[in-house]
Amino acid sequence: MPALRVRVGLLGLALLAGLSAPATATAAPAAPAPAPAPTVEELRLDRAVPQEILARSGFDALAPRLARLLADARSYAQARRIVVREGTALWRRAVDRAQGRGPAGGDLSRDDDRPLYWARLGLSREVRTWEPEFGLGEARRGALLDTLERTSRGQTGIGYPRTEGLKRVLVTGFDPFTLDRDIRISNPSGASALALDGTVIETADGPARVEAVVFPVRWRDFAEGTVERTLRPYLPRVDLFATVSQGRVGRFDVERTNGAWRGGFADNENVGDTGTIPVADPAGQPQWTTTTLPYAAITTAGTGRFPVCDNTSVTEIPAGGTTAVVRPDGPTPGSVARAGGGGDYLSNEIAYRATLLRDRLGLHGRLPGGHVHTPVLQFGAGNTTEVTDPEFVRNRLDIVAQVRAILVVAAGE
């Protein structure tokens, strides 16, 4: 009996120990990754001015439509087809509206480039924050966003007919920028791209077909090679190219020289970048590139109400020096770039990249190309709150018409 009591006692202690011992830990299911946050650009959409621009152009329905379509997607392949279709349709709708085809969608003037910009951000925010049941990794989401960017900027729709005697012209524009300074801003270079895409202009040397694309105002896209990826297939096949952006008040400029330097001004994501422009094969990167546009003919042709200047100024650090100086007549031998004629922002950078690509493709001696700065697009006197006014529209229409006239001169040389 004593032995039995001992055994029972030991069993009881074991049971008590088992009850008091901690249970084996079971891993909790991993929490789903949070939906990616909208970008700085996309967050501006919630402000009153973008919403008014979208509503007054009929582009306010496009992001909700994409959201509904994505909600019904059951695979990545299906989602990609949706994004390709909707991105392409956005570009075509913006071009058609600018060129007078189809419904205006509201009372905002047809020449306005801003509906395209804000609608694209609405679409990109839907893709960025979309969480499908089948899962979407970072790489695939990035690929969808890239597809949306390219299709909605006209970059995948460049096409020239095989018509004998028809010249080929390629033009680039930009998104609006400095939106935290004034969110109402429009970019006449983007408006010019929409007005010109797919049109035929009559030059002194015969007709020319114009194809146009728009680029973002973001340092990172340029560092990732968006300019070269877009232009490389077409530069060997065109007769003229012009990168266009908004520049100085009251004048056009043909920028004679472009510099290999980023000056750090904040982009549309409020990011600045300072340093040498990053390109492939940096060991063979020149400090300067030059225009091959017929600047003398352009500046003397009388293309519109704004004067057109042959801008030869640059900012450089002279050979052996340490301090940047302005050179009104262009760079000196061996100098280091600190600003091209078009400055040290993305206007200068697209000019530098496009002309460097031209030269690396061996086209310097036969392909006219370079950068044109438009005047700053200004609102009417006293307008500090309204999204548009008659003088604002007139200024944009005059700038767009003069860009077209400049191309007529350049392509006819």
Sequence and secondary structure as in RCSB ss.txt:
>XXXX:A:sequence
MPALRVRVGLLGLALLAGLSAPATATAAPAAPAPAPAPTVEELRLDRAVPQEILARSGFDALAPRLARLLADARS
YAQARRIVVREGTALWRRAVDRAQGRGPAGGDLSRDDDRPLYWARLGLSREVRTWEPEFGLGEARRGALLDTLER
TSRGQTGIGYPRTEGLKRVLVTGFDPFTLDRDIRISNPSGASALALDGTVIETADGPARVEAVVFPVRWRDFAEG
TVERTLRPYLPRVDLFATVSQGRVGRFDVERTNGAWRGGFADNENVGDTGTIPVADPAGQPQWTTTTLPYAAITT
AGTGRFPVCDNTSVTEIPAGGTTAVVRPDGPTPGSVARAGGGGDYLSNEIAYRATLLRDRLGLHGRLPGGHVHTP
VLQFGAGNTTEVTDPEFVRNRLDIVAQVRAILVVAAGE
>XXXX:A:secstr
 HHHHHHHHHHHHHHHHHHHS                  HHHHGGGSHHHHHHHHTTTGGGHHHHHHHHHHT  S
HHHHHHHHHHHHHHHHHHHHHHHTT S   SSS TT  HHHHHHHHHHHHHHHH   TT   HHHHHHHHHHHHH
HHTTTT       TT EEEEEEEE    TTT TT   HHHHHHHHHTT EEEETTEEEEEEEEEE S HHHHHTT
HHHHHHTTTGGG SEEEEEEE STT EEEE EEESEEE    TTS   EEE   SSGGG  SEEE  S HHHHHT
S  SSS EEEE  EEEE TT  S EEETT   TT EEEEBTTBSSHHHHHHHHHHHHHHHTT TTT  EEEEEE 
     TT SS S  HHHHHHHHHHHHHHHHHHHHHHT 
